[in-house]
Amino acid sequence: MDSLPLWLLPLAPAFAALLAGVLALTRRAEKAAPFLTIAATALSECIALGHLPGGASASHVEANWLTVPPRFQIALGVHLDSLAWTMAVVVCVVSLLVQVYSIGYMQG
């Protein structure tokens, strides 16, 4: 059962990085920015773990990005099969560990 939308897998960390950059540039909540990105990466990890493909099935989400009549269409989608799922989990775990380590490293 899919608990969270699959399209949040790549967009949650991207949105958090953008928001953390804006917070850092405006000097507001500088200490909260790293925790925001860590929370978004942990959310991506939970999404990836929640979409565990069973057997040969795969999760797929697609949205029409551009449609020009009569037959031209560009779609934007996320496809998560077992190999892509494994890589998404590995990337999320390594990214989360690097971010947690960097907070302690930067504090001295």
Rosetta silent file (secondary structure, phi, psi, omega in degrees, C-alpha in Angstrom):
SEQUENCE: MDSLPLWLLPLAPAFAALLAGVLALTRRAEKAAPFLTIAATALSECIALGHLPGGASASHVEANWLTVPPRFQIALGVHLDSLAWTMAVVVCVVSLLVQVYSIGYMQG
SCORE:     score description
SCORE:     0.000 S_00000001
   1 L     0.000  130.446 -178.253    0.000    0.000    0.000 S_00000001
   2 L   -87.774  118.230 -175.208    1.409    3.369   -1.018 S_00000001
   3 L   -89.459  -42.591 -179.505    1.226    5.790    1.881 S_00000001
   4 L  -118.227  152.654 -179.287    2.814    8.946    0.439 S_00000001
   5 L   -61.540  139.753 -177.292    2.883   10.144   -3.176 S_00000001
   6 L   -66.954  -28.571 -178.481    5.844    8.830   -5.141 S_00000001
   7 L   -68.993  -13.956  175.816    6.574   12.221   -6.687 S_00000001
   8 H   -74.052  -16.522 -179.223    7.639   13.490   -3.235 S_00000001
   9 H   -55.876  -51.314  176.895   10.695   11.205   -3.378 S_00000001
  10 H   -88.534  -23.737 -173.239   12.787   13.629   -5.475 S_00000001
  11 H   -83.167  -26.755 -179.268   10.876   16.829   -4.732 S_00000001
  12 H   -63.312  -50.643  177.441   11.020   16.852   -0.909 S_00000001
  13 H   -66.348  -34.128  179.195   14.829   17.249   -0.676 S_00000001
  14 H   -65.812  -44.102  178.260   14.876   19.694   -3.606 S_00000001
  15 H   -66.189  -39.740  178.730   12.240   21.912   -2.004 S_00000001
  16 H   -65.898  -38.047  177.381   13.982   21.701    1.399 S_00000001
  17 H   -65.273  -40.671  177.226   17.329   22.679   -0.156 S_00000001
  18 H   -63.853  -45.472  179.055   15.710   25.665   -1.837 S_00000001
  19 H   -65.992  -39.051  178.132   14.007   26.716    1.386 S_00000001
  20 H   -66.162  -36.992  176.684   17.206   26.209    3.422 S_00000001
  21 H   -64.985  -40.803  177.410   19.123   28.352    0.935 S_00000001
  22 H   -65.819  -42.041  177.924   16.585   31.144    1.239 S_00000001
  23 H   -63.498  -38.273  179.870   16.699   30.896    5.035 S_00000001
  24 H   -70.542  -37.880  179.914   20.498   31.017    5.010 S_00000001
  25 H   -69.982  -33.674 -178.756   20.617   34.008    2.657 S_00000001
  26 L   -89.272    0.042  179.407   18.131   36.005    4.687 S_00000001
  27 L    61.065   29.201  176.433   19.895   35.080    7.954 S_00000001
  28 L  -109.043  129.791  175.433   16.648   33.736    9.390 S_00000001
  29 L    55.105   47.106  179.978   16.648   30.451   11.221 S_00000001
  30 L   -61.280  -32.676 -179.360   20.200   29.533   10.165 S_00000001
  31 L   -77.337  -20.565 -179.668   20.293   26.774   12.764 S_00000001
  32 L   -85.689  -20.095 -175.944   17.017   25.279   11.546 S_00000001
  33 H   -59.994  -45.925  178.920   18.072   24.994    7.887 S_00000001
  34 H   -64.033  -35.444 -179.726   20.196   21.814    8.272 S_00000001
  35 H   -71.076  -28.539  175.204   17.459   20.090   10.243 S_00000001
  36 H   -65.175  -44.766  179.165   14.965   20.995    7.523 S_00000001
  37 H   -69.423  -34.515  176.758   17.078   19.230    4.887 S_00000001
  38 H   -65.843  -41.256  178.768   17.604   16.243    7.191 S_00000001
  39 H   -64.099  -39.417  179.168   13.849   15.976    7.735 S_00000001
  40 H   -68.130  -37.633  177.647   13.227   16.096    3.972 S_00000001
  41 H   -68.422  -38.899  176.147   15.833   13.398    3.331 S_00000001
  42 H   -65.737  -35.934  175.557   14.306   11.237    6.058 S_00000001
  43 H   -63.351  -42.098  176.986   10.895   11.788    4.443 S_00000001
  44 H   -62.882  -37.885  176.846   12.314   10.604    1.119 S_00000001
  45 H   -62.948  -43.262  178.494   13.703    7.542    2.864 S_00000001
  46 H   -64.998  -38.323  177.831   10.290    6.773    4.337 S_00000001
  47 H   -64.604  -44.664  179.852    8.656    7.226    0.938 S_00000001
  48 H   -63.303  -41.621  179.180   11.177    4.889   -0.688 S_00000001
  49 H   -69.817  -30.172  179.030   10.678    2.278    2.024 S_00000001
  50 H   -73.895  -21.098 -179.598    6.902    2.636    1.764 S_00000001
  51 L  -103.696   36.213  178.395    6.975    1.901   -1.966 S_00000001
  52 L   -58.389  117.248 -179.401    8.780   -1.422   -1.668 S_00000001
  53 L   -72.392  133.877  179.511    8.075   -3.209   -4.942 S_00000001
  54 L   -99.779  115.676  178.953    6.642   -6.659   -4.466 S_00000001
  55 L    69.650 -127.727 -177.021    7.859   -9.213   -6.986 S_00000001
  56 L   -95.095    1.244 -177.832    7.841   -7.929  -10.544 S_00000001
  57 L   -78.270  157.767 -179.916    5.508   -4.991   -9.911 S_00000001
  58 L  -139.872  150.098  175.588    6.693   -1.407  -10.033 S_00000001
  59 E   -89.194  140.825 -178.312    5.304    1.925   -8.868 S_00000001
  60 E  -147.499  130.644  176.082    4.733    4.502  -11.550 S_00000001
  61 E  -128.880  133.516 -178.203    3.379    8.050  -11.454 S_00000001
  62 E  -140.705  140.805  176.873    2.993   10.165  -14.573 S_00000001
  63 E  -134.234  142.022  176.354    1.617   13.631  -15.284 S_00000001
  64 E   -72.985  125.018 -178.728    1.175   15.443  -18.587 S_00000001
  65 E   -95.465  -42.866 -178.711    3.578   18.343  -18.700 S_00000001
  66 E  -145.004  129.711  177.186    2.889   19.701  -22.165 S_00000001
  67 E  -128.962  123.526  176.956    0.190   18.784  -24.670 S_00000001
  68 E  -120.177  118.490 -178.682    0.039   20.222  -28.164 S_00000001
  69 L   -62.725  149.949    5.909   -2.884   19.060  -30.295 S_00000001
  70 L   -90.829  -29.915 -172.321   -3.380   16.814  -32.153 S_00000001
  71 L  -133.396    5.259 -176.705   -0.866   14.165  -30.935 S_00000001
  72 E   -89.485  126.421 -177.215    2.194   15.776  -29.322 S_00000001
  73 E  -147.466  134.521  174.728    2.517   15.158  -25.598 S_00000001
  74 E  -116.398  125.160 -178.424    5.374   15.382  -23.088 S_00000001
  75 E  -111.655  146.360  175.652    4.917   13.508  -19.827 S_00000001
  76 E  -115.568  126.335 -175.080    6.854   13.852  -16.587 S_00000001
  77 E  -148.490  167.135  175.696    6.955   10.749  -14.450 S_00000001
  78 E  -125.709  125.695 -179.707    8.612    8.719  -11.732 S_00000001
  79 E  -120.472  125.089 -176.582    9.094    4.974  -12.221 S_00000001
  80 E  -125.477   97.049  173.407   10.246    2.875   -9.274 S_00000001
  81 L   -97.929 -170.335 -173.368   11.078   -0.756   -9.995 S_00000001
  82 H   -66.869  -38.426  178.796   13.196   -2.996   -7.760 S_00000001
  83 H   -69.717  -45.311  178.239   16.577   -1.719   -9.030 S_00000001
  84 H   -63.888  -35.802  178.108   15.533    1.941   -8.866 S_00000001
  85 H   -64.387  -43.693  178.919   14.070    1.301   -5.412 S_00000001
  86 H   -60.685  -44.548  179.512   17.364   -0.182   -4.193 S_00000001
  87 H   -67.045  -38.184  178.362   19.317    2.802   -5.499 S_00000001
  88 H   -63.549  -41.254  178.666   16.834    5.282   -4.019 S_00000001
  89 H   -66.043  -44.327  179.923   17.159    3.655   -0.599 S_00000001
  90 H   -62.843  -45.545 -179.728   20.979    3.591   -0.797 S_00000001
  91 H   -63.889  -41.725  179.402   21.161    7.222   -1.920 S_00000001
  92 H   -65.298  -42.409 -179.239   18.729    8.353    0.799 S_00000001
  93 H   -66.009  -46.970 -179.659   20.583    6.474    3.551 S_00000001
  94 H   -64.243  -42.445  178.706   24.027    7.747    2.489 S_00000001
  95 H   -61.994  -42.480  178.603   22.716   11.284    2.067 S_00000001
  96 H   -63.550  -43.202  178.503   21.087   11.193    5.488 S_00000001
  97 H   -64.471  -40.832  178.899   24.279    9.911    7.134 S_00000001
  98 H   -65.028  -41.223 -179.433   26.410   12.573    5.422 S_00000001
  99 H   -67.323  -41.739  178.463   24.051   15.338    6.488 S_00000001
 100 H   -65.132  -42.190  178.865   23.931   14.186   10.114 S_00000001
 101 H   -64.107  -40.120 -176.418   27.718   13.830   10.196 S_00000001
 102 H   -66.740  -29.966  177.609   28.250   17.268    8.642 S_00000001
 103 H   -64.340  -46.532  177.806   26.220   19.006   11.349 S_00000001
 104 H   -66.808  -36.451 -179.150   28.501   17.612   14.044 S_00000001
 105 H   -67.956  -40.972 -177.034   31.620   18.257   11.968 S_00000001
 106 H   -74.101  -21.247  177.575   30.774   21.888   11.268 S_00000001
 107 H   -78.088  -17.047  175.361   30.095   22.620   14.938 S_00000001
 108 L   102.447    0.000    0.000   33.670   21.689   15.745 S_00000001
